[in-house]
Amino acid sequence: MLTLAAAFVGCTKDEWPDQPDWSRIPDPSIPVDDGFMKPAACSNTVVAHRGGAAECGAPDNSMAALEYAMSLGCYGMECDIYWTKDNDIIVAHANGDCKVNNLQPWTATVAELRAAGRLSNGEELPTLEEFIRRVMVEGNCTRLVLDVKRVDKPYAQPEYVINAARRACEIVTEMKAKHFVELICTGFNLDAMKAAHNCAVIAEVPIGMNSSRSGKEYGTLGFGWANLSAASGMDAAAGGKGSCSLEEYEKAGVALSVYNVDQRAGDGNAVYSTAAVNYYIANYKRFRTLCSNYPKWLIGKIDHAYKVYDGIRSEADFEAFAESLASDPTGRRFLDGNGEVVLHCDLTLNGFVPLSNFSGTFNGNGKTLTIGYRGDAQQIGLFKRLSGTVRNLTVAGRFESVRSDDSEIHLGAFAAETDNAAIENCTNRAEIVVADAADVTPRTMILSGFVGKAFNGVTLRNCRNTGNISFSSPALYMIGGFVGAVQEDDGLYTIADCHNTADFDNAGSNSGWNFMGGIAGKTISRQLVPGETSNYRLIVEECSSTGTISIAGPSKVRASGIVAQTQGAYRISGCTFSGAIESTDATKRDVVIGGIMAMADKECVGLVEGCTFSGRISAAQAGANNFFGGIYGNNGGAASVVNDCRTTASAYVGCPIGKSVGMLAGRPNKKGFTVSNCRIAGTVTNKQGAAVVITADNLEDWMFAGYGTSVAVTLKNNGYNDGK
């Protein structure tokens, strides 16, 4: 002991160096194999202020508070220390007069201080040796961060601060505890700080200065670790009222710790506003440590923001994933070894809020998300915008839009919008509902079981939609089983092997054009450029729809079992519509209905090939500009080809008093319409109301009923579909 005491004799004010050699202070983050016991690995750098007493209800600096900090796995417990008259160290928080149990610690022995009172839970005042003995156990990761308190009452007495630092370092050395202890010393007196540094060098423990000096000053003094008040030392960017910034300390090469980042008010050194807390969470890894009166809360916030997850295994995991997308659209903290976010369990998400943009890969792993949403967002769906991939997922539940302003609403169970995205092997069972009051401000609603509005290309492959869509609103609408609308751009839009069995029930009441399709609503893709013959930008292949589309109300409508309307270069192949489309308002005009496509608009060039209409189209309209057809309602494109298509004996197209009704098209394109290798059957109700059964003898007259072959139609190798 004499040798040890002699080693610390140099820790006096007469021996202070002009410039401490801070390079001799060990870095606890660098592993050292020196034979001394070390703390277990710690997953955070949170320091429990006085043990987190405010959070756990134990007295400040008590053994119970230490136990709490250790149970949380905190990096450290900040504990206040004072030197006693009998050359010992107590762990205690003094009052404003620097008194503990109404005694100034340096004027009393440990026994006298203990005799003067106990802690509120009945504990005796603890000593540093007792605290060190408790933390030096296998498996514990919590260090003691000793705050060598200033002594300024009744006047400044730095010698007692020096004594506390010296004796603490002696005890650490005696107990071989250098890896379990760090020092913070008050910087109110540089002489005391330098003396404390000398002691720390001898004991080989890290030491920081508690002083709101600038980063430049720390650098000039050679100090490598600063500990600042979050409230009075840090600047406004960090929620404080001081002038110190994280950036200036980083620039000066000074490690920075702060105290305290708290859940609520109550500590004059703490910040607790949402903005301040978010700042420290966002910059957490740039600080040496963060101290808090609420360590469990702070660790939870940090884990929520930085934890690396093994996919999504609970509702809490899903909430963390949702929050992470606000700053990281790839969801990288949730990726598995294949670079995917994997859903490992079914989840029910009531009170759901649409997730932010997602650009990664979400693998539903065959699981189901049951979502309950009712709200007024403009972007409604599992994701607001998807620019990545979703696969192997089922979405169930209900999405209901109640917005009442003139915004354009995009709603898709999987994504409100997509940007060059892909959805594969997925199922939607979620119901889509819009039910607005009649006096709501008109707007546009773009709805779908999968994607509201698609931009820059999309691929939907091997998907199923069983979620019904119910629409009652004066808003304009574009509705599809898989895509509500496609934006005009150079993207490639592919919908393949997708099948709709859902019903669409519409009671729109606006005066504009509206669109409903069993697979897609309104699509606008790039036109072919001169010289191109097959560079289609909208491809719908091997899809089917069996649901019923019910249209009521006076709105103008273009409805179809597959695609409601397209503008651009398109190819629809191998598709089947065996459902029903019913338009019941006899006063309605401008109704166009087609089994495969309602309207090929403007100068679009396209091909419909290998498709089958075996469903039912029934319209009550008598007005002008109403067209009904088993393949096309109205083909207004520049050059369209129908090849190898079928209508069956069960197919029906009828409007008892309409005039533009045909088994292939209600109105063919006068600019160029080629029909080849098609087989026709079914029943047509003509303009006089008589039902005509298609036969081998009359099929050419009723392929385009009302127009016959007088328009620019080229027929090649067509015939009656006898089912053989």
N, C-alpha and C positions, 0 to 999 in steps of 0.2 A: 504493500500500500504506500510505503514511503516513496518508492520509485514512481508510482503512478501519480501521487500528489505533486511530486517534483516536476513531472512533465507538464502540469497545468499551471505552474508558478508563472510562466511567461504570459499568462492571460491577465495581465494587469495593464493599467493605462500607460505605464511607463515603457511598455514593450510593444506598443501598437506599431505596425509597419505603416509607412506612408501609403502603400497600395497593397491590399491583400492579394495573395496569389490564389485567385479563385479556381485556377485550373487544378488545384490539389483537392478540391471538393468532389467527392465521387458522384457519378451520375447513376441513380438507382435503376435506370432503364437498361444499363449495360451490365449483363451478368458477370459476376466475378467469382471464381472458385478459390475462396480464401479459407475454407474450412469452417466459417461461421454459419450459424443457422440463418436461414433466409425466409422471408414471407412466401406464401404460396402465390402462384400467378394470379393477378387481379384483372378482371374484365372491364374495369372502369377507372377513372381518375377523380372520383368524387370524394371529397373530404367532408365528414359529418361534423358540423360546427357544434362544439361541446357535446359531441356524441349524438347529435340529432335530438336533443332533449325536447325541443319544441314539438317535434313530431311524435315521439314515443311517450311523452309525459313523465319521463324520469328527470331527476334533478340535473342541472348543468354539471358537466365534468364528473359525473358519478360513475361508479363501477357498472351500474345498471345501464347507463347511457353507452358506456364502452361495449357492453354485451350487445346492445342493440346495433351499434355500428358494425360490429363483427358479424352479427347475424345477417346483415344486408350484404356483406362482402365489400364494404367500402374500401377504397384505397387507403384512406386514413381517417383518424379522428383528431380534430383540432382540440387541443386541451391547453388551458391556461396554467402556467406554472409560476411559483414564487419560491425564493430562497427563504429558509427559516433560520432563526438564531442558532439552532443546533446543527447547522450545516447540512440540512436535508432539503428535499424539494417536495412541496405539496402540489397537488393538482386541484385547483379551485378557481372560481371566478370571484374577484373582489368587487366591492361596490364602488361608487364614485369617489370615495375617500381612500381607495386602495386598502380596504379592510375586509378581512374574512372573519366571520363570527365576532365582529366588532373589534378585531385586533389587526394591527399591521403585521403581516407575516414575518417580516425580517426582525421584528421586536419580540417574537415569541417562539417557543419550541413547538414541535409537532404535537407533543402531548398537551401543551397548553391550548393550542388551537382546537384540538379535538375535544378537550374538556369544556371549551366554551360553547360547543353546540354540534349537533349532528345535521346531516342533510335531511330534507323533508321526507325521504323514504326510510329514514332510520339509519342509513349508512354513516360510518365514520368518514371524515375527510380522508381521501386516498392519498397515498404518496406515489411518487414516480416509480419507485421500485415495485410497488404492487401493480401498477398499470403495466410495466414492462413484463413482469412475471406472467400476467394474464395474456398478453399478446404473443409471447414467445412459446407458442404451441404449434405442433404439426398441423398443417392444413389451413392455418389462419393467414389471410392476405392483408389484414388491416394493420397499418403502421400508426404510430403515434406522431402527430405533427405538433410539436411542442411550441406553443406561443409564449416566448419569454416576454412577459408583460412589462410595460414601462412603469416606472415608479416616479410619480410627479406630485404626490401629496404627502406632506403639506408643501413640499417643494421638490424640484428635480433631484433625484439621487441615483445617478447612473451606476454607482458602485454596487448597488443591490441587483441591478439588472445583470451586471457582469458576474456577480456571484452566482446568480441563478443559471446563467449559461455555462459557467465553469463547472459548477457542481453537477448539473444535468449531464454534461459530457463525461465527467468522471464516473457517474453511475452507469451510463451507457457502456463505457469501456470496461468497468468492473463486471458487468453482467453479460459482456460480449453480445451486445444488442444493437450494434451499429447499423444493421440492415433493417431494423424495426423502428428506427427513430429518425425524424427530420426536425430541424429547428427553423423557427421564424423568429427573428428578433426585431424589436422596434427600432425604427430608423430615426427617432427623434433626436438621437445623439450619435454622431458618427464614431466618436471614441468608443462608446459602448458596443456599437455594431462591429467595429474592427476587432475589439477584444473577443467578442463572441465568435467572430470568424476564426481567430487563432485557436480557440478551444475546439471548434468544429473540425478544423484541419487535423488537430492531434487525435480527436476521437473518430475521424473519418466518417462524419455524418454530413449530409447535405444541409445547407443553411441558406435561407432567403431573407431579404430585407423587407420589412413592412413600412413602406414609405411611398408617398405619391410623387416621387421624383420622375422626371421625364426619362424616356428610354435613353436619350443622349447622356443625361447625367449619370445614369446607372453605368453606361458604357465607359464614360470618362473615369468614374470611380473604380471600374473594374469589376463591379458586382454582376453576377450572372443570373440571378433569380429575384424577381420582384413579386411582392404580394400586396395587392391593392384592394381598397374598398370599392365594391361595384357601384355603390351609390355616390360616393364623394370623390373617388379617384378617377374612374373611367369616364369617357366622354359621352356625348349625347347619342352617338351611334350605338353605344352599348347600353343605353338607358340610364346613364349616370349624369352627374352634374359637374364632373371634373373636366380635365383637359387631356388626360392620358388616353392614348389609342393603342389597340393591339398591334396595328401596323408599325408604329414607331418602335415598339419593343422588339418586334421581329427584325426590323431593320438594324437595330442596335445589337442584335444577337443575344437578347436578354429573355430568358424564359419567364412567362407571366402566369401567376395564379391570382384569382380574385375571391373575395368573400363579400356578400353571400348572394347566391342566386336562389330565390325563394318562391314558394307557392303563394304566399300572401304577405301582407304588411305585418310589421311588428319588430323589425330590426332596422335600426337607422343606417346600417351599412349595406342593406340588401336592396336589390331590385327585384320586382315581382310582376311588372306589367307584361302583358302578352308579347308585346314587341321586344322587350328586353330579354325575356326568357327565350323567345325564338332566336334572337341574335346569338345567345350563348350556346344554344343547341346546335345552330347552324355552324358555329365556329368552334365547337367543343374540342376537336382534335388539335386545334392550334394553341390551346392553353395547357400549361403544365398540370394544373389541377383546378377544379371548381369546388368551392366550399358552399355548403347549404345547411340551413336549419331543418330542411326537409329532404334528407338524403334519399329516402325510399322513393319519394315523388320524383326527384331529379334523375335518379338512376332509371326509373321507369320511362321518363321522357327521352333520355338518351338511348335506352334500349329500343324504344319505339322508333327512333330516328335512325339508329345505326346498327341495330341487331341484324345479323345475317341469318335469314330464315331458311329452313328446309321446306320450301314451298309454303302452302297455306293449309294449316291443319286445324284452324279454329276461327270463330268469328273475330276474335281479337287479332289474329294474324291477318285476316282479310281487311280489317280496319287499318292496320299498320301498312298493308300493301296500298290501300287506297290513299292514305296520307302521303306515302312515299312518292306517288306519281306526280304530286305537285312540283317536286324538284327533280325527279328522275323518271322520265317516261319509259325507260327500259326496265324498271323494276329490278335492278341488278342485285339488290340485297336478298331477293327471293328466288334467284336462279339456281337450278340444280346443275349437275355436271354436264347436262346436254344444253345448257343455256336457256332453259324454259322455266317459267313460273308454273308449278304444278299444283292443282287443287286436289287435296287428299281426302276430302270429306264433303258430304252434302251440307249446305248451309241455308238457313232461312234468314233473310235480311229485310226486316221490317223497318219502315222509316228510312228507306234507302236514299242515298244521295249519289247521283251519277259520278263515276270515277273520272279523273282527269285523263288527258291524252295518254295513250299507251302505244309504244313502238316496239315492244318485245314480242315474245311468243308465250301465249297463255294456253297451257294444256289442261283442259278440264278433267282429263283422266277418267272419263265416263261418269263424272259426278254432276250433281244438279245444284244450281243456285236458284232458290225460290225468292223472288224479289217483290217487295211491296212498295210501290212508288205512287204518290199522288202529289203533284206540285206544279209549279208554273215556270220551270226552267225552259230555256230555249233549246237546249241539247239534252235529250232524254234517252237513256239507255244504260246498259252495263258500263260502257265507256262513252264519254262525250265525243271523243274522236279516236279512231283506231287507225294506226299506220303500221301495225305489225300483223301478227297472226293469232287467231283463236282456233283451237281445234278440240274435238272430243268433249264438248261441253253441252249441257242442257240448261236452258233458262226457263224457269216457270214463274208463276205468280201473276202480277197485274201491274201494268203501267197506265196511269191515268193523267192526262194533261188538262190543267184547269187555267191556263194562261188566258188573259182577256185583253191584251193590247194588240197592236198591229204587227208584232214581230213574226218572222217566219220561224216556225217550230219544226225541228227535226227530231223524229222519234223512231228508234229501232231498238228492239229488245237487246241486241248485242252491241250496237253502236249507233249513236245519233248520226255520226258522220264517219266516213272512212277516207283515207288518203293512201292509195296504192296498197290496200290491205288484203288479207286473205282470211276466210272463215271456212273451216273444213270439218266434216264429220260432226256437225252440231245439230241440235234440235231446239226449236223454240216452242214452248207450251204456254208462254205468258200471254195473257189477254191484253189487247191494246184498246184503250177507251178514250174517246173524246166526246164530251157531252156538255156543250156550252149553251148558255142562255141565248134566246133569239136576238137580243139586243147587243150581243157582244160585238166589239169592233172587228170587222172583217180582216183576215190575214191568211197566210198560207200554211197549211199543215202537211208535212211530208212524213208519211207513216209506213212502217214495215215491221214484219216479224223479226227481221234481222238488221237491216241497215236503212236508216232514214234516207240520207243523201250521200251518194258516193262521188268522190273526186279522184282524178288522176289514176283511174283504173281500180278494179276490185276483182277478186276471185272468190266465188262461193261454190263449194264443191261437196257433193254427198251430204246435203243438209235436208232437214225436215222441218216444216212449219205446221203446227197444229193449233196455234194460238189465234183465236178469233179476234177480229177487229170490228169494233162498234164505233160508228162515227155519226154524231148528230150535232151539226154546227153550221153557222153561216160562213165559215171560213172556206177558202179554196182548198182543195185537197189533191194530193198525189199519193196513192196507196198501192203497195205491192206486197206479196207474200214474203219476198226476200230483199227487194230494193224498192224504196219509194220513188226515188228520182236519181238520175245520172246526170252529172254536170257535163257541159260541153267542153271537152279538152282532148288531148292526144292519148289519154289512157286507154288501156285494153280492159274491157269489162266482160268477164266470163262468168256465167252461171251454168253449172254443169251438174247433172244428176241430183237435182234438188226437187223436192216434192211437197206440194201444199195440199193439206186436207182441211184447212181452216175455212170458216165462213166469214164473209165480209158483209156487214150490215150497215148500209149508208142511208142517211136522211139529210143530205146536204141541201142548203137553201140559198146558195149564192148565185150570182148571175154570170159567173165566168166559166172557163173550161176547167173540168176536173178529170182525174184519171184514176182508174182502178184496174190492177192486173193481178192474176193469181200468182204470178212469179215476179213481175216488175211493173211499176207504174209508168212514169214518164221518163224516157231515156233520150238523151241528146249526146250522140257520139260524133267523132270526126267523120267528115265525108271522105269518100275516095278521091284521091287527087288524080289528075289526068295520067293515063297509062296504067293505073291500078285496076285490077279486076276482082281481087279476092282478099284485100287487106281489110277485113271486117274488124271494126272496133267494138261492136257489141255482139257477143256470141252467147246464145242460149241453147244448150244441147242436153238431150236426154232428161228433160224435166217434165213434170206432170202436175196437174191441179185437179182435184176432185171436189173442192168446196163449192158452196153457193155464194154468189155475189148478188146481194139484194140492193136495188137502187130505188130510193123513194125521194120525193121532193122535186122542186122545179129546176135543179141545177143542170147545166150542160155537162154531159158525161161522155167519156171515151173509156169503155170497159172491155176487158178481155180475160180469157182463161189463162193466158200466158203473159203477153206484153201489151199494156194498154196503148202506148204510143211510142214511136221511135222517130228520131230525126238523125240521120247519119247512116253510115255503112253497117249493115247488120246481117247476121246469119242465125236463123232459128232452125234447129234440126233435131229430129227424133223426139219431139215433144208431143204430149197428149193432154187434151182437156176433156174430161168426162163429167165435169160438174155442171152447174146451172148458173145462168145469168138472168136475172129477172128485173125488168124495169117497169114499175107499176103505175107511174103517174101519166095519165093519158094526155095531160096538158103540156107535158115536157116536149121541147124541141131541141134540135142539135144533140141527138143521142146517137152515138156510134158504138156498135158492139160487134166484136169478132171472137170466134172461139180460140184462135191462136194469137191474132193481133187485131186490135180495134182500128188503129190508124197508122199508116206509114206516111209521114207528113213531109211536105216540101220536096226537096230534091234528093231525098235519100235513095240509096241503091241497096237492094237487099235480096236475100235468098231465104225462102221457107222450104225446108226439105225434110221428107220423111216424117211429117207430123200427122197426128190423127185427132179429128174432132168427133167425139162420140157423146157429147153432152147435149145440153138444152139451152137455147136462147129464146126467151119469151119477153116480148116488148108490147106495151100498150099504146105507144106513141102514134099520133096521126099527123103531126106537123111536118113541116119541110125539114130538109137536111138531117133526116134520120136514116141510118144505114146499118143493116144487120147481115152478117155473113158467118158461115161456119169456120172459115180460115181467116179472112180479112173482113172487117166491117167496111172500111173505106181505104183503098190503096191509092194514096195520092203521090207515091214516090216516083222518081224519074224513071227507073227501070227496075222492075221487080220480077223475080222468078219464083214460081211455085212448082216444086218437083217432087214426085213420088209421095204425095200426101194422100190421106184417106179421110173420108167421112163414112160413118157406119150406118147400118139400118136403124139404129136407135137414135141417131142424131136428129135434132129438131131445131129449125130456125123459123120463127114466126112472129108476125105482127099483123093481126087481123085486118087492120085498115091502113097499114103502111104501104109504101110503094117501092122501097129499095131493099129487097130481101133476096138473098141468094145462098145456096148451100156452100159455095166457095167464097164469094164476096158480095156484099150489098152494093158496092160500087167499085168496079175495077178501075185501073189507071188508064186513062186515055193516051198517056204518053208512051206506054210500052209495058205490057203485062204478058208474061209467058207462063203458060200452064202446061206441064208435061208429065206424063206417066202417073197421073192421079187416078184414083178410083173413088167414085162418088156413090153415096146412097143416103137414105134418110127421108125426112119429111119437111116440106116447106109450106108455110101458110102465106098465100100470096096477097096482093093488094086488095083483092075483092073479098078476102076472108076464107077462101076455099083452101083446104089442105091438099097439097099435091105430094104424092109419094114419088120419089125419084126412081126412075126405071132406066133400063138401057136405052129406051126409045126417047126419053125426054130430058136426059141429064144435061145436055148442052143448053137447053132453054132455061134450066133452073140452077145452073152453076152461078149465073149472074142474073137472077130474076129481075125482070123489068128492063134490062139492058140487052139481053140476048147476046149476040156476037157482033153487034153493030159498032162496038168501040174497038180500039186498037189492042185487041187481045189475040195472042198467038196460042193455038191449042195444038198439042202434039201427044199422040198416043195416050189419050185419056179414055176412061171407060167406067162401066158400072161396077160397083163393089158388091159382088155377090157373096162375099165372105169366104171365098175359096182361096 
